[in-house]
Amino acid sequence: MKRSTWLLSVVTALGLWGCSSGSSTSPGHYQYPCVTGTSQTLANPQPGQTGVPTTIGQVTIVAMGNGNTLYNTYTQWIVTLTDNTGTPWTGSPLSLVSDPSGPHPYPSDFYYASNLPMLNPGRTYQAFLSQPNASCTPVSLGQFST
């Protein structure tokens, strides 16, 4: 009887330790993904594009439709970049833009832009859509290279 009580205590302790080790509130380690309520991707530059000018000045994304969280809260979202050296780049809050010559991957396309500082040449940038005032994991948008 004593052995089973000890075993139950060990299993319970390990179970609780496993549950608590998965959550973290430190910056960059969030518990859930940011939810836009739609699909989105890079529009300009396009995913995988190379030779992007360092003076591009803004990143444009395209999202499906306007009946979603992203459309209703777009000024609360920004595009962030991380280059292949680990350097972060922060864009301005999103604004609605027109992009008639941009890609049209969805039945109903809505375009948003985030202004960025000058980029460095010869780098690969991973783009994310994030909410600066939320504790959620940014949404990956794709990558491009200068």
Backbone as CSV, one residue per row, in Angstrom:
resi,resn,N_x,N_y,N_z,CA_x,CA_y,CA_z,C_x,C_y,C_z
1,MET,0.824,-1.182,0.000,0.000,0.000,0.000,0.872,1.252,0.000
2,LYS,1.957,1.242,0.742,2.844,2.390,0.813,3.470,2.690,-0.542
3,ARG,3.856,1.641,-1.266,4.487,1.812,-2.576,3.531,2.480,-3.567
4,SER,2.262,2.106,-3.577,1.304,2.696,-4.510,1.035,4.164,-4.173
5,THR,1.060,4.519,-2.891,0.875,5.920,-2.500,2.060,6.747,-2.975
6,TRP,3.258,6.205,-2.824,4.467,6.912,-3.284,4.428,7.082,-4.797
7,LEU,4.069,6.040,-5.524,3.999,6.087,-6.977,2.955,7.109,-7.436
8,LEU,1.806,7.139,-6.791,0.770,8.107,-7.124,1.269,9.534,-6.902
9,SER,2.021,9.751,-5.828,2.584,11.085,-5.547,3.570,11.511,-6.636
10,VAL,4.415,10.596,-7.063,5.401,10.896,-8.099,4.702,11.210,-9.426
11,VAL,3.728,10.403,-9.808,2.999,10.617,-11.064,2.262,11.951,-11.026
12,THR,1.643,12.272,-9.921,0.925,13.543,-9.784,1.893,14.718,-9.885
13,ALA,3.021,14.632,-9.203,4.009,15.714,-9.244,4.547,15.913,-10.647
14,LEU,4.865,14.820,-11.350,5.354,14.932,-12.714,4.296,15.521,-13.639
15,GLY,3.056,15.140,-13.457,1.961,15.686,-14.264,1.810,17.178,-14.061
16,LEU,1.869,17.636,-12.827,1.753,19.060,-12.552,2.952,19.820,-13.086
17,TRP,4.134,19.247,-12.950,5.342,19.894,-13.471,5.256,20.018,-14.979
18,GLY,4.778,18.976,-15.670,4.646,19.018,-17.119,3.663,20.079,-17.564
19,CYS,2.583,20.265,-16.830,1.593,21.279,-17.190,2.144,22.680,-16.987
20,SER,2.867,22.881,-15.927,3.336,24.234,-15.637,4.534,24.637,-16.478
21,SER,5.291,23.671,-17.000,6.489,24.041,-17.744,6.174,24.518,-19.152
22,GLY,4.968,24.258,-19.645,4.629,24.642,-21.006,4.194,26.082,-21.154
23,SER,3.863,26.766,-20.098,3.387,28.140,-20.249,4.423,29.106,-19.712
24,SER,4.562,30.194,-20.438,5.538,31.198,-20.060,4.967,32.568,-20.363
25,THR,5.291,33.510,-19.539,4.807,34.864,-19.791,5.954,35.805,-20.128
26,SER,7.142,35.257,-20.359,8.262,36.121,-20.722,8.082,36.601,-22.161
27,PRO,8.619,37.778,-22.491,8.462,38.314,-23.845,8.955,37.332,-24.899
28,GLY,8.182,37.213,-25.973,8.555,36.325,-27.062,8.096,34.890,-26.879
29,HIS,7.554,34.551,-25.737,7.068,33.199,-25.475,5.632,33.290,-24.998
30,TYR,4.718,33.370,-25.952,3.331,33.579,-25.622,2.569,32.270,-25.629
31,GLN,1.423,32.287,-25.012,0.661,31.069,-24.818,-0.258,30.734,-25.982
32,TYR,-0.614,31.686,-26.823,-1.538,31.410,-27.907,-1.215,32.302,-29.102
33,PRO,-1.612,31.862,-30.302,-1.329,32.666,-31.493,-2.269,33.869,-31.605
34,CYS,-1.807,34.924,-32.232,-2.671,36.072,-32.531,-3.729,35.605,-33.536
35,VAL,-4.948,36.049,-33.369,-6.049,35.610,-34.219,-6.552,36.780,-35.056
36,THR,-6.411,36.658,-36.375,-6.889,37.688,-37.284,-8.306,37.407,-37.764
37,GLY,-8.740,36.161,-37.659,-10.064,35.781,-38.122,-10.146,35.578,-39.621
38,THR,-8.992,35.546,-40.296,-8.976,35.388,-41.746,-7.639,34.810,-42.190
39,SER,-7.473,34.680,-43.493,-6.194,34.266,-44.083,-5.495,35.508,-44.592
40,GLN,-4.167,35.530,-44.513,-3.393,36.669,-44.985,-2.010,36.214,-45.425
41,THR,-1.396,37.011,-46.304,-0.054,36.719,-46.797,0.598,38.019,-47.266
42,LEU,1.884,37.952,-47.525,2.579,39.106,-48.094,2.029,39.396,-49.497
43,ALA,1.896,40.676,-49.812,1.494,41.084,-51.161,2.642,41.808,-51.861
44,ASN,3.322,42.696,-51.131,4.467,43.424,-51.669,5.438,43.744,-50.543
45,PRO,6.619,43.121,-50.551,7.080,42.125,-51.505,6.295,40.826,-51.362
46,GLN,6.375,40.000,-52.390,5.678,38.722,-52.360,6.527,37.687,-51.633
47,PRO,5.890,36.648,-51.087,6.657,35.607,-50.391,7.725,35.005,-51.304
48,GLY,8.944,34.921,-50.777,10.058,34.338,-51.519,10.733,35.285,-52.493
49,GLN,10.243,36.507,-52.617,10.830,37.462,-53.563,12.263,37.793,-53.162
50,THR,13.144,37.907,-54.147,14.541,38.277,-53.920,14.814,39.609,-54.606
51,GLY,15.897,40.268,-54.216,16.265,41.530,-54.829,15.344,42.688,-54.472
52,VAL,14.679,42.585,-53.332,13.778,43.650,-52.887,14.620,44.878,-52.541
53,PRO,14.257,46.059,-53.040,15.042,47.270,-52.724,15.051,47.558,-51.220
54,THR,16.182,47.982,-50.723,16.286,48.313,-49.287,15.449,49.534,-48.946
55,THR,15.085,50.306,-49.954,14.290,51.525,-49.768,12.802,51.289,-50.012
56,ILE,12.342,50.050,-49.910,10.947,49.715,-50.204,9.983,50.580,-49.370
57,GLY,10.320,50.859,-48.131,9.550,51.792,-47.313,8.302,51.252,-46.652
58,GLN,7.716,50.212,-47.200,6.546,49.617,-46.558,6.365,48.188,-47.031
59,VAL,5.681,47.422,-46.208,5.296,46.066,-46.559,3.781,46.071,-46.669
60,THR,3.276,45.466,-47.740,1.836,45.358,-47.941,1.438,43.893,-47.796
61,ILE,0.350,43.676,-47.078,-0.194,42.327,-46.962,-1.579,42.321,-47.594
62,VAL,-2.024,41.141,-47.966,-3.369,40.972,-48.493,-4.077,39.954,-47.600
63,ALA,-5.328,40.272,-47.266,-6.125,39.394,-46.420,-7.467,39.124,-47.090
64,MET,-8.095,38.028,-46.701,-9.368,37.645,-47.288,-10.529,38.315,-46.554
65,GLY,-11.267,39.126,-47.281,-12.512,39.688,-46.776,-12.369,40.785,-45.748
66,ASN,-13.537,41.315,-45.342,-13.552,42.390,-44.346,-14.488,42.093,-43.177
67,GLY,-15.003,40.909,-43.082,-15.848,40.528,-41.947,-15.043,39.723,-40.947
68,ASN,-13.943,40.312,-40.450,-13.046,39.566,-39.577,-12.376,40.506,-38.566
69,THR,-11.669,39.927,-37.637,-10.974,40.681,-36.590,-9.934,41.627,-37.171
70,LEU,-9.170,41.177,-38.154,-8.129,42.022,-38.733,-8.722,43.310,-39.292
71,TYR,-9.770,43.201,-40.082,-10.377,44.390,-40.681,-10.937,45.327,-39.603
72,ASN,-11.541,44.760,-38.582,-12.159,45.572,-37.533,-11.167,46.206,-36.569
73,THR,-9.926,45.704,-36.566,-8.921,46.203,-35.609,-7.577,46.480,-36.278
74,TYR,-7.546,46.721,-37.576,-6.271,46.788,-38.309,-5.294,47.820,-37.761
75,THR,-5.771,48.906,-37.156,-4.840,49.906,-36.610,-4.122,49.404,-35.355
76,GLN,-4.534,48.259,-34.837,-3.889,47.663,-33.666,-2.838,46.616,-34.060
77,TRP,-2.605,46.458,-35.347,-1.667,45.459,-35.864,-0.493,46.161,-36.552
78,ILE,0.672,45.514,-36.519,1.857,45.998,-37.221,2.535,44.828,-37.928
79,VAL,3.353,45.159,-38.911,4.221,44.153,-39.521,5.572,44.284,-38.840
80,THR,6.103,43.154,-38.404,7.450,43.121,-37.851,8.280,42.188,-38.726
81,LEU,9.543,42.496,-38.830,10.471,41.676,-39.591,11.589,41.221,-38.680
82,THR,12.103,40.046,-38.945,13.321,39.574,-38.299,14.249,39.157,-39.429
83,ASP,15.437,39.755,-39.462,16.355,39.389,-40.546,17.180,38.176,-40.153
84,ASN,17.968,37.665,-41.093,18.719,36.432,-40.853,19.844,36.590,-39.837
85,THR,20.088,37.807,-39.338,21.064,37.988,-38.258,20.353,38.037,-36.901
86,GLY,19.003,37.970,-36.934,18.222,38.039,-35.700,17.783,39.447,-35.340
87,THR,18.118,40.431,-36.176,17.749,41.819,-35.904,16.265,42.029,-36.172
88,PRO,15.534,42.593,-35.198,14.101,42.876,-35.420,13.895,44.242,-36.078
89,TRP,12.873,44.351,-36.884,12.479,45.585,-37.562,10.995,45.776,-37.278
90,THR,10.615,46.942,-36.787,9.227,47.194,-36.421,8.602,48.200,-37.371
91,GLY,7.444,47.838,-37.902,6.712,48.718,-38.792,5.678,49.541,-38.048
92,SER,5.054,50.447,-38.782,3.998,51.296,-38.219,2.688,50.510,-38.172
93,PRO,1.682,51.050,-37.460,0.364,50.402,-37.480,-0.163,50.281,-38.915
94,LEU,-0.922,49.234,-39.173,-1.461,49.007,-40.503,-2.420,50.109,-40.921
95,SER,-2.444,50.358,-42.215,-3.442,51.239,-42.812,-4.023,50.509,-44.016
96,LEU,-5.275,50.778,-44.324,-5.891,50.205,-45.517,-5.309,50.893,-46.743
97,VAL,-4.964,50.120,-47.757,-4.416,50.675,-48.988,-5.072,49.986,-50.183
98,SER,-4.940,50.620,-51.322,-5.412,50.044,-52.575,-4.210,49.433,-53.282
99,ASP,-4.383,48.271,-53.882,-3.297,47.637,-54.621,-3.889,46.870,-55.801
100,PRO,-4.427,47.604,-56.792,-5.099,46.939,-57.913,-4.190,46.013,-58.722
101,SER,-2.894,46.273,-58.726,-1.984,45.406,-59.479,-1.347,44.334,-58.585
102,GLY,-1.739,44.304,-57.313,-1.185,43.316,-56.381,-1.767,41.936,-56.610
103,PRO,-1.253,40.948,-55.899,-1.775,39.588,-56.041,-3.217,39.507,-55.532
104,HIS,-3.976,38.597,-56.116,-5.373,38.409,-55.718,-5.600,36.938,-55.358
105,PRO,-5.080,36.521,-54.194,-5.192,35.107,-53.832,-6.549,34.698,-53.245
106,TYR,-7.396,35.662,-52.911,-8.656,35.352,-52.235,-9.845,35.859,-53.044
107,PRO,-11.031,35.335,-52.792,-12.219,35.814,-53.500,-12.505,37.300,-53.236
108,SER,-12.127,37.780,-52.065,-12.321,39.186,-51.700,-11.043,39.666,-51.015
109,ASP,-10.232,40.470,-51.728,-8.924,40.891,-51.230,-8.978,42.266,-50.577
110,PHE,-8.388,42.370,-49.390,-8.223,43.650,-48.700,-6.742,43.803,-48.398
111,TYR,-6.198,44.985,-48.710,-4.770,45.245,-48.589,-4.493,46.193,-47.431
112,TYR,-3.418,45.900,-46.716,-2.984,46.707,-45.574,-1.489,46.951,-45.723
113,ALA,-1.028,48.141,-45.319,0.394,48.451,-45.407,0.926,48.895,-44.054
114,SER,2.195,48.582,-43.823,2.916,48.998,-42.629,4.224,49.628,-43.096
115,ASN,4.463,50.880,-42.697,5.692,51.573,-43.093,6.881,51.039,-42.314
116,LEU,8.020,50.944,-42.998,9.242,50.401,-42.405,10.425,51.322,-42.679
117,PRO,11.450,51.266,-41.801,12.676,52.012,-42.089,13.436,51.320,-43.217
118,MET,14.494,51.960,-43.682,15.338,51.388,-44.723,15.911,50.056,-44.243
119,LEU,15.880,49.076,-45.108,16.376,47.746,-44.775,17.847,47.611,-45.146
120,ASN,18.474,46.561,-44.652,19.876,46.293,-44.981,19.976,45.410,-46.222
121,PRO,20.975,45.632,-47.062,21.133,44.805,-48.269,21.645,43.404,-47.930
122,GLY,21.301,42.458,-48.786,21.828,41.098,-48.666,21.292,40.314,-47.486
123,ARG,20.110,40.628,-47.039,19.535,39.912,-45.893,18.214,39.267,-46.279
124,THR,17.873,38.232,-45.532,16.576,37.573,-45.676,15.725,37.998,-44.494
125,TYR,14.523,38.427,-44.772,13.607,38.926,-43.750,12.397,38.011,-43.629
126,GLN,12.097,37.610,-42.406,10.874,36.867,-42.113,9.867,37.891,-41.626
127,ALA,8.694,37.945,-42.252,7.667,38.931,-41.901,6.599,38.300,-41.014
128,PHE,6.151,39.088,-40.036,5.111,38.657,-39.104,4.068,39.745,-38.952
129,LEU,2.857,39.339,-38.653,1.782,40.260,-38.312,1.585,40.134,-36.814
130,SER,1.731,41.242,-36.097,1.658,41.158,-34.640,0.836,42.293,-34.055
131,GLN,0.427,42.091,-32.826,-0.300,43.089,-32.059,0.587,43.517,-30.895
132,PRO,1.132,44.741,-30.937,2.058,45.177,-29.895,1.468,45.174,-28.486
133,ASN,0.181,45.361,-28.351,-0.437,45.431,-27.021,-1.115,44.139,-26.605
134,ALA,-0.773,43.037,-27.255,-1.360,41.739,-26.922,-0.260,40.745,-26.601
135,SER,-0.600,39.759,-25.824,0.359,38.711,-25.470,0.064,37.463,-26.283
136,CYS,0.271,37.573,-27.596,0.028,36.431,-28.465,1.192,36.281,-29.436
137,THR,1.316,35.105,-29.997,2.389,34.801,-30.933,2.078,35.425,-32.287
138,PRO,2.989,36.228,-32.858,2.755,36.835,-34.170,2.483,35.804,-35.261
139,VAL,1.717,36.204,-36.261,1.334,35.354,-37.390,2.417,35.478,-38.474
140,SER,2.934,34.366,-38.927,3.947,34.365,-39.993,3.297,34.725,-41.325
141,LEU,3.959,35.617,-42.066,3.442,36.055,-43.374,4.288,35.553,-44.539
142,GLY,5.490,35.083,-44.275,6.399,34.667,-45.325,7.712,35.410,-45.223
143,GLN,8.596,35.166,-46.180,9.903,35.827,-46.144,10.261,36.373,-47.510
144,PHE,11.220,37.282,-47.527,11.756,37.876,-48.750,13.195,38.283,-48.495
145,SER,13.912,38.599,-49.566,15.331,38.957,-49.437,15.631,40.257,-50.177
146,THR,16.579,41.022,-49.602,17.034,42.247,-50.268,18.273,41.952,-51.089
